[in-house]
Amino acid sequence: MILPADSYVIINKSIITDLDKKVLIDLYQPIIGNKAISLYYTFLNDLDKNIYSSELTHYHLLSVMQLSLDEINIARERLEAVGLVKTYFKKGNINNYVYMLYSPLTPNEFLNHPMLNVVLYNNLGKKEYEKIVEAYKMPRINLKDYDDISLSFEDVFTSVPSSSFFQNEDLISKNKNEIKFKNEVDFSLLIEGLKISEKAFTKEVRYLITTLSYLYNIDILTMQNLIKSSLTEKGSIDKEYLRKACRNFYQFENSGNLPTLIHTKQPEHLKSPAGDTSKKALMIYTFENTNPYQFIKSKYKDGKVITRDLNLIESLLIDLKLTPGVVNVLLDYVLRTNNQKLNKAYIETIASSWKRLGIETVEEAMNQCIKAYNKKSKQTKKEVVPSWFNEQIEKKELDKEEENELVELFKDYN
């Protein structure tokens, strides 16, 4: 947890041009948001001689940006996720951070990136996306009737003898930081199932497959089939064809929709403190550390989630902007109290109420469910409730100690 007194130094690993600044607004901001871009610009502004900064404290960021530490932390994480910032940490009486800044991708790299390009299109919509692409297109000039009369180096300069040679190291250059994924594809398993030369899997191809697997949530077996359909006569992988194949597969599975990026798990600043080992705490930990897709997938016997449920989860996360942990609690509550049925209208009614109440943490969501349970229990004695209402996670009878704990859990709402 970052504190205002914690210090930091900024090191610029690149050269940031005016075009880069335009790219940050046009292409990155629709994905990572204005607060993340503002933090990047604040880091740039704090540089001395455009290379590094003096030692600063996070109180400086609080004052300059007028954001909370939580908001600054989320903004920094988003910059890290898209490769614009790398963060290094040293623990001490006053913790020290080093923030390294990297260049954004060029318009050509970004608008042909297998993931960022798709997400930008999805976030902007067709009309705005096409305007952006048009703005970065090079003009086509017909030079058919022109001759290239440009001079070469030796046409202008003459070489002279010299006894000196200078080798300069560690100079600032145009550095970009590649987007990284925590869960890499198991390429040994992937290649073994394909029975094609490992040489076809160049560094560029591996990165493309990893990116597409994450973006479109494609498993190993499906990716093998998509790669097979993308092989050329020479046994190499047609990268553009593979991108289209993965996109078509996803759209077929999701009613023509394209994916967008969302928080996959509960943000760290909204998690409960570690150390509690009660059954309720363990349930909270599960809700906080499981992404909603995996959570709902675990409720299906065959592990295949229907498109309607995926669209519902996406709506809760993106349209209503509920946190992932809160979505998990909501799904669990509705499944257990509604005969394992996810009624969209019912869920959206609860979700809208929680949004108005500002429910962000798992414990807050669980408390809302407990309130609803107490209200319903006055009307009926028999009620099916989530496991964490009565702590019977393993479906065993409560002992006296657990019964007392249950009474304590409900007493504030009776």
C-alpha positions in Angstrom: 0.0 0.0 0.0 1.5 3.3 -1.1 1.8 6.0 1.5 2.0 9.8 0.9 5.5 9.9 2.4 6.9 7.1 0.1 9.4 8.5 -2.3 9.9 8.0 -6.0 12.2 8.8 -8.8 11.3 9.0 -12.5 13.6 7.8 -15.2 12.8 8.4 -18.9 13.8 5.4 -20.9 12.8 7.0 -24.2 12.3 10.1 -26.3 8.7 11.4 -26.2 7.8 13.3 -29.3 4.8 15.5 -30.0 3.4 12.7 -32.1 3.7 10.3 -29.1 1.7 12.8 -27.0 -1.0 12.8 -29.7 -1.0 9.0 -29.8 -1.5 8.8 -26.0 -4.7 10.9 -26.3 -6.1 9.4 -29.5 -5.2 5.8 -29.1 -4.3 4.9 -25.5 -6.8 7.2 -23.6 -10.0 5.4 -24.8 -8.5 2.2 -23.3 -6.8 3.1 -20.1 -8.7 6.3 -19.3 -7.9 10.0 -18.7 -6.5 9.5 -15.2 -3.8 7.2 -16.4 -2.8 9.5 -19.2 -2.8 12.4 -16.8 -0.4 10.5 -14.5 1.9 9.8 -17.5 2.0 13.5 -18.4 2.7 14.4 -14.7 5.6 12.0 -14.7 6.9 13.7 -17.8 6.5 17.1 -16.3 8.5 16.1 -13.2 11.6 15.1 -15.3 14.8 17.2 -15.1 16.4 17.7 -18.5 13.9 15.3 -19.9 15.9 12.3 -18.5 15.3 11.8 -14.8 13.7 13.5 -11.9 14.8 14.5 -8.4 13.5 12.5 -5.5 9.8 13.2 -4.9 7.1 11.9 -2.6 3.7 10.6 -3.4 2.2 13.6 -1.5 3.5 15.6 -4.5 1.3 13.5 -6.8 -1.7 13.9 -4.5 -1.3 17.7 -4.5 -0.7 18.1 -8.2 -3.2 15.6 -9.6 -6.0 16.1 -6.9 -6.6 12.4 -6.9 -6.7 9.8 -4.1 -3.8 7.4 -3.7 -6.1 4.6 -4.7 -6.9 6.4 -8.0 -3.2 7.1 -8.6 -2.4 3.4 -8.0 -5.0 2.2 -10.4 -3.8 4.7 -13.0 -0.2 3.5 -12.6 -1.3 -0.1 -12.9 -3.0 0.7 -16.2 0.1 2.4 -17.5 2.1 -0.7 -16.6 -0.4 -3.0 -18.3 0.0 -1.3 -21.7 3.7 -1.1 -21.5 4.1 2.7 -20.8 5.6 2.4 -17.3 7.7 -0.1 -15.4 7.7 0.1 -11.6 10.5 -1.0 -9.2 10.1 -1.1 -5.4 12.5 -1.1 -2.5 11.1 -1.6 1.1 12.4 0.6 3.9 11.3 2.9 6.7 10.1 5.0 3.8 9.5 2.9 0.8 11.2 3.9 -2.4 9.8 3.5 -6.0 11.4 4.0 -9.4 9.1 4.7 -12.3 10.5 4.1 -15.8 8.7 5.7 -18.7 8.6 4.1 -22.1 7.4 5.4 -25.5 3.9 4.6 -26.8 3.6 2.4 -29.9 3.6 4.2 -33.2 0.2 4.7 -34.9 1.1 1.9 -37.3 2.1 -0.5 -34.5 -0.9 0.3 -32.4 -3.5 0.1 -35.1 -2.2 -3.2 -36.2 -1.7 -4.6 -32.7 -3.7 -7.9 -32.3 -5.3 -6.8 -29.0 -5.1 -3.0 -28.6 -6.5 -2.4 -32.1 -9.6 -4.6 -31.4 -10.2 -3.1 -28.0 -9.9 0.5 -29.4 -12.5 -0.3 -32.1 -14.8 -1.8 -29.5 -14.5 1.2 -27.1 -14.8 3.9 -29.7 -17.3 2.4 -32.1 -17.0 2.2 -35.9 -17.5 5.9 -36.8 -14.9 7.3 -34.2 -12.5 4.4 -35.0 -12.5 5.1 -38.7 -11.9 8.9 -38.0 -8.8 8.0 -36.0 -7.5 5.6 -38.6 -8.0 8.2 -41.3 -6.1 10.8 -39.3 -3.0 8.6 -39.2 -3.0 7.5 -42.8 0.0 8.6 -45.0 -1.1 10.7 -48.0 -0.6 8.8 -51.3 1.3 10.9 -53.9 1.7 9.7 -57.4 5.5 10.0 -58.2 5.2 8.2 -61.5 6.5 11.1 -63.6 9.1 12.2 -61.0 12.8 11.2 -60.8 14.6 10.7 -57.4 17.4 13.2 -57.5 18.4 12.9 -53.8 22.2 12.8 -53.2 24.0 10.1 -51.3 26.3 10.7 -48.3 29.5 10.5 -50.3 28.1 12.9 -52.9 28.1 15.6 -50.2 30.8 14.6 -47.7 34.5 13.5 -48.0 36.1 11.1 -45.5 39.3 12.3 -43.8 41.8 10.3 -41.6 41.2 10.4 -37.9 43.0 8.9 -34.9 40.1 9.1 -32.6 37.0 6.9 -32.1 34.3 7.6 -29.6 31.9 4.9 -28.2 29.0 6.4 -26.3 26.9 4.2 -24.1 23.7 4.4 -22.1 22.3 7.2 -24.3 18.6 7.9 -24.3 16.8 6.3 -27.2 13.4 5.4 -28.5 12.5 2.5 -26.1 9.2 0.7 -26.0 8.1 -1.7 -23.4 6.3 -4.8 -24.6 2.9 -5.7 -23.1 3.3 -8.7 -20.8 0.9 -11.4 -19.8 1.1 -13.2 -16.4 -0.3 -16.5 -17.8 1.8 -17.5 -20.8 0.6 -20.0 -23.4 2.1 -23.5 -22.9 3.9 -23.6 -26.2 5.4 -27.1 -25.7 1.9 -28.5 -25.4 0.6 -26.4 -28.3 3.4 -27.4 -30.6 3.3 -31.0 -29.7 -0.4 -31.2 -30.7 0.3 -29.5 -34.0 3.2 -31.6 -35.2 4.8 -28.7 -37.2 8.3 -27.3 -37.1 9.1 -25.3 -34.0 10.8 -22.8 -36.3 7.4 -21.6 -37.3 6.9 -20.2 -33.8 9.2 -17.2 -34.0 9.2 -14.6 -31.1 6.7 -12.5 -33.0 4.4 -15.4 -33.7 4.5 -16.5 -30.0 3.7 -13.0 -28.8 0.8 -12.9 -31.3 -0.6 -16.3 -30.1 -0.3 -15.3 -26.4 -2.1 -12.0 -27.1 -4.9 -13.6 -29.1 -5.3 -16.3 -26.5 -5.8 -13.8 -23.8 -8.0 -11.3 -25.8 -10.4 -14.0 -27.1 -10.1 -16.4 -24.2 -9.0 -19.3 -26.5 -7.9 -22.6 -25.0 -5.0 -24.7 -26.3 -7.1 -27.1 -28.3 -9.1 -24.4 -30.1 -5.9 -22.4 -30.8 -4.3 -25.5 -32.4 -7.2 -25.8 -34.8 -7.1 -22.1 -35.6 -3.4 -22.3 -36.3 -3.9 -25.4 -38.6 -6.3 -23.3 -40.6 -3.7 -20.5 -40.8 -0.7 -22.5 -42.2 0.8 -21.6 -45.5 2.0 -24.1 -48.1 5.6 -23.7 -46.7 4.4 -24.6 -43.2 4.7 -21.1 -41.7 1.9 -19.4 -39.9 0.0 -16.6 -41.7 -0.2 -14.1 -38.9 -2.9 -12.0 -40.5 -5.0 -15.0 -41.3 -4.6 -16.3 -37.7 -5.8 -12.9 -36.3 -8.9 -13.0 -38.5 -9.6 -16.7 -37.6 -9.4 -15.9 -33.9 -11.6 -12.8 -34.3 -14.2 -14.7 -36.3 -14.2 -17.5 -33.8 -14.9 -15.1 -30.9 -17.6 -13.3 -32.8 -19.3 -16.5 -33.7 -19.3 -17.6 -30.0 -20.4 -14.1 -28.8 -23.2 -13.1 -31.2 -20.9 -10.9 -33.3 -19.6 -8.9 -30.4 -15.9 -8.0 -30.0 -14.1 -8.2 -26.6 -13.2 -5.2 -24.4 -10.8 -5.1 -21.4 -12.0 -5.2 -17.9 -10.6 -5.8 -14.4 -10.4 -9.6 -14.2 -10.2 -9.7 -10.4 -11.0 -7.4 -7.5 -8.6 -4.4 -7.3 -6.1 -4.8 -4.5 -7.2 -1.6 -2.7 -10.7 -3.0 -2.4 -9.7 -6.4 -0.9 -10.0 -7.4 2.8 -6.9 -7.5 5.0 -5.1 -10.8 5.1 -4.8 -12.9 8.2 -8.4 -13.8 9.0 -8.9 -17.6 8.7 -12.6 -17.8 9.5 -14.9 -19.5 7.0 -16.5 -16.2 6.1 -13.0 -14.7 5.4 -12.1 -17.7 3.2 -15.3 -17.2 1.2 -14.5 -13.5 0.8 -11.0 -14.4 -0.4 -12.5 -16.7 -3.0 -14.9 -13.9 -4.3 -12.0 -11.4 -4.4 -9.4 -13.6 -6.1 -11.6 -15.2 -8.8 -12.6 -13.4 -12.0 -16.3 -13.5 -12.8 -15.8 -15.6 -16.0 -14.0 -18.4 -14.1 -16.5 -18.1 -11.2 -19.6 -18.6 -13.4 -17.7 -21.3 -15.4 -17.3 -23.3 -12.2 -21.1 -23.4 -11.8 -21.5 -25.3 -15.1 -21.0 -29.1 -15.0 -19.4 -29.2 -18.5 -17.5 -25.9 -17.9 -19.1 -24.3 -21.0 -20.7 -20.9 -20.2 -23.6 -19.8 -22.5 -23.3 -16.6 -24.4 -26.2 -15.0 -22.6 -24.5 -15.4 -19.2 -21.2 -14.0 -20.6 -23.1 -10.9 -21.9 -24.7 -10.4 -18.6 -21.4 -10.5 -16.8 -19.9 -8.1 -19.3 -22.8 -5.7 -18.7 -22.4 -5.8 -14.9 -18.7 -5.1 -15.2 -18.7 -2.6 -18.1 -22.1 -0.9 -18.2 -22.7 -0.8 -14.4 -19.0 -0.8 -13.5 -19.4 -3.2 -10.6 -16.2 -4.5 -9.3 -15.4 -8.2 -10.1 -15.7 -9.4 -6.5 -19.1 -7.7 -6.1 -20.3 -9.4 -9.3 -19.2 -12.8 -8.0 -21.3 -12.2 -4.8 -24.3 -11.1 -6.8 -24.1 -14.2 -9.1 -23.7 -16.5 -6.2 -26.6 -15.0 -4.3 -29.0 -15.1 -7.3 -28.0 -18.7 -8.2 -28.6 -20.0 -4.7 -31.8 -18.1 -4.1 -33.3 -18.4 -7.5 -33.1 -22.2 -8.2 -29.8 -21.9 -10.1 -31.3 -19.4 -12.6 -29.7 -16.2 -13.6 -32.7 -14.0 -14.3 -31.3 -10.9 -16.1 -34.0 -8.5 -15.0 -33.8 -9.6 -11.3 -29.9 -9.3 -11.4 -30.0 -5.9 -13.0 -32.5 -4.6 -10.4 -30.2 -5.7 -7.6 -27.1 -4.5 -9.4 -28.5 -1.0 -10.0 -29.5 -0.8 -6.4 -25.9 -1.7 -5.3 -24.5 0.8 -7.8 -26.6 3.6 -6.3 -25.5 2.5 -2.8 -21.8 2.6 -3.9 -21.1 -1.0 -3.1 -17.5 -1.8 -4.1 -16.2 -4.4 -1.7 -17.1 -8.1 -1.3 -18.0 -7.6 2.4 -20.3 -4.7 1.5 -22.1 -6.9 -1.1 -22.4 -9.8 1.3 -23.9 -7.5 4.0 -26.5 -6.3 1.4 -27.4 -10.0 0.8 -27.7 -10.6 4.5 -30.1 -7.6 4.8 -32.2 -9.0 2.0 -32.2 -12.4 3.7 -33.4 -10.9 7.0 -36.1 -9.0 5.2 -37.4 -12.1 3.4 -37.1 -14.3 6.5 -39.8 -12.2 8.1 -42.1 -13.2 5.3 -41.2 -16.9 5.1 -39.5 -19.4 7.4 -38.0 -21.4 4.6 -35.4 -19.7 2.4 -32.5 -21.0 0.3 -29.5 -18.8 1.0 -25.9 -18.6 0.0 -23.5 -20.8 1.9 -21.8 -17.9 3.6 -25.1 -16.9 5.3 -25.0 -19.9 7.6 -21.3 -20.8 7.3 -22.3 -24.4 6.1 -19.8 -24.5 3.3 -19.2 -28.2 3.7 -22.9 -28.9 4.4 -22.5 -29.9 8.0 -24.4 -29.1 11.1 -23.3 -26.0 13.0 -21.6 -26.5 16.3 -22.3 -24.2 19.2 -19.3 -21.9 18.4 -20.3 -21.6 14.8 -23.9 -20.9 15.8 -22.8 -18.1 18.0 -20.7 -16.7 15.2 -23.8 -16.8 12.9 -25.8 -14.9 15.5 -23.1 -12.2 15.6 -23.1 -12.0 11.8 -26.8 -11.2 11.7 -27.3 -9.2 14.8 -26.7 -5.8 13.2 -29.5 -6.4 10.8 -32.2 -7.9 13.0 
